[in-house]
Amino acid sequence: MLPLVTFKTVIASTPLVSIDLVVKNSEGLVLLGKRTNRPAQGFWFVPGGRVLKDEQLDNSFKRLLKVELAIDKCEARFLGVYQHFYNDNFTEDNFTTHYIVLAYELTFNGSLIKLPNEQHNEYRWFKISELLNHNEVHKHTKWYFQKRNKADEIFSP
């Protein structure tokens, strides 16, 4: 772990790479958690997390499955690369956060009771139509279910 001062400098100066887990159950409902931390605090969001320095992407994916969903492995489909921009950060300091996000879709039929509460204090299954129209579902989560050209998002002039 980096010292707090160094970590703040990194976030204020560079984009972070993360993996988002777009989790569906066998009925096609989507798992969202209510964020307890900044950025996106108080919003419903997909599980996920940062890729750590010197961590292979497949190891990041496995670690996040364990930490976010309490499972060891599963098959996933790559959805694409997204950019998430936030006006705040994990502290009260005044700087933005920029994520380069690798999004994966997977199926999970486990118990919500066993899910960790470090990043989310509540979990819920949403119909896609419901989450798209819900004011407390973060726009970055909604993007995974809207028809869009990710290349335009990333590379538009």
C-alpha positions in Angstrom: 0.0 0.0 0.0 1.2 3.5 -0.8 1.4 6.1 1.9 -1.7 8.3 1.8 0.1 11.4 0.6 1.6 9.5 -2.3 -1.7 7.8 -3.2 -3.4 11.2 -3.3 -0.7 12.5 -5.6 -1.2 9.5 -7.9 -5.0 10.0 -8.1 -4.7 13.7 -8.6 -2.1 13.2 -11.4 -3.0 10.1 -13.3 -5.8 7.9 -14.4 -6.4 4.7 -12.5 -7.1 1.3 -14.2 -10.1 -0.6 -12.8 -12.3 -3.6 -13.5 -16.1 -3.4 -13.2 -18.1 -6.5 -12.8 -21.5 -6.3 -14.5 -23.2 -9.1 -12.6 -26.4 -10.7 -13.7 -28.3 -13.6 -12.2 -30.0 -16.4 -14.2 -33.2 -14.3 -14.4 -31.3 -11.4 -16.1 -31.4 -9.1 -13.1 -28.4 -7.0 -12.4 -26.6 -6.8 -9.0 -25.8 -3.3 -7.7 -24.4 -2.2 -4.4 -25.0 1.2 -2.7 -21.6 2.9 -2.5 -20.3 3.9 0.9 -17.2 5.6 -0.3 -16.3 8.4 -2.6 -16.4 8.8 -5.5 -20.0 7.9 -6.3 -20.9 7.7 -2.6 -24.6 7.0 -2.1 -25.2 5.8 -5.6 -26.1 2.3 -6.8 -23.1 0.9 -8.7 -21.7 -2.3 -10.1 -19.1 -4.2 -8.1 -15.4 -3.7 -9.1 -12.1 -2.2 -8.1 -8.7 -1.0 -9.0 -5.9 -3.0 -10.7 -3.0 -2.9 -8.4 0.6 -2.0 -9.4 2.5 -5.1 -10.8 -0.7 -7.1 -10.7 -1.6 -9.1 -13.9 -5.1 -8.4 -15.2 -6.2 -12.0 -14.7 -5.0 -11.9 -11.1 -6.9 -8.6 -10.6 -10.0 -10.2 -11.9 -9.7 -13.2 -9.6 -8.9 -11.0 -6.6 -12.0 -8.7 -7.3 -14.2 -11.8 -7.7 -13.1 -12.9 -4.2 -13.2 -9.4 -2.6 -16.4 -8.1 -4.2 -18.5 -11.3 -4.7 -16.9 -13.9 -2.4 -16.4 -16.3 -5.2 -13.2 -18.0 -6.5 -13.9 -18.1 -10.3 -16.4 -17.7 -13.0 -16.6 -17.2 -16.8 -17.0 -13.6 -18.0 -17.5 -11.8 -21.2 -15.5 -8.6 -21.9 -17.8 -5.7 -22.6 -15.2 -3.1 -23.4 -13.2 -0.1 -22.2 -14.9 2.8 -20.6 -13.8 6.1 -19.0 -15.2 7.3 -15.8 -14.6 10.9 -14.7 -15.5 12.1 -11.2 -15.4 15.7 -9.8 -14.3 14.3 -6.4 -12.1 11.6 -5.0 -11.8 9.2 -2.0 -10.8 12.2 0.3 -12.3 15.6 1.1 -9.4 17.2 -0.9 -10.3 19.1 -4.0 -9.2 17.0 -7.0 -10.9 14.8 -9.6 -10.7 11.1 -10.2 -10.3 9.5 -13.6 -10.7 5.8 -14.2 -10.0 3.7 -17.3 -12.4 0.8 -16.8 -12.3 -2.7 -18.2 -15.9 -4.0 -17.9 -16.8 -7.7 -17.8 -20.2 -9.3 -17.6 -20.7 -12.5 -15.6 -23.5 -14.6 -14.1 -23.8 -14.9 -10.3 -26.5 -16.8 -8.4 -24.9 -16.6 -4.9 -26.3 -15.2 -1.7 -26.4 -11.4 -1.2 -26.1 -11.9 2.5 -22.6 -13.2 2.1 -21.4 -10.2 0.0 -18.8 -7.9 1.7 -19.9 -4.5 3.0 -16.6 -2.6 2.7 -17.5 -0.7 -0.5 -21.3 -1.2 -0.5 -23.6 -1.1 2.5 -26.6 -2.6 0.7 -27.1 -4.9 -2.3 -30.1 -5.3 -4.6 -31.1 -7.0 -7.9 -32.4 -4.6 -10.5 -34.3 -5.1 -13.7 -32.4 -3.3 -16.5 -35.3 -1.0 -17.3 -35.6 -0.1 -13.6 -31.9 0.7 -13.1 -31.9 2.9 -16.3 -34.7 5.0 -14.9 -33.6 5.1 -11.2 -32.2 8.5 -10.1 -29.8 6.8 -7.6 -28.1 4.5 -10.1 -24.9 6.2 -11.2 -24.7 7.2 -14.8 -21.5 5.2 -15.2 -23.4 2.0 -14.3 -26.2 2.9 -16.7 -23.7 3.2 -19.5 -23.2 -0.6 -19.4 -26.9 -1.1 -20.5 -27.3 1.7 -23.0 -26.5 1.3 -26.7 -23.5 3.4 -27.4 -20.3 3.3 -29.4 -17.5 2.9 -26.8 -14.9 3.9 -29.4 -16.6 7.3 -29.8 -16.6 7.8 -26.0 -12.9 7.1 -25.7 -11.5 8.5 -28.9 -13.8 11.4 -29.9 -11.9 14.6 -30.7 
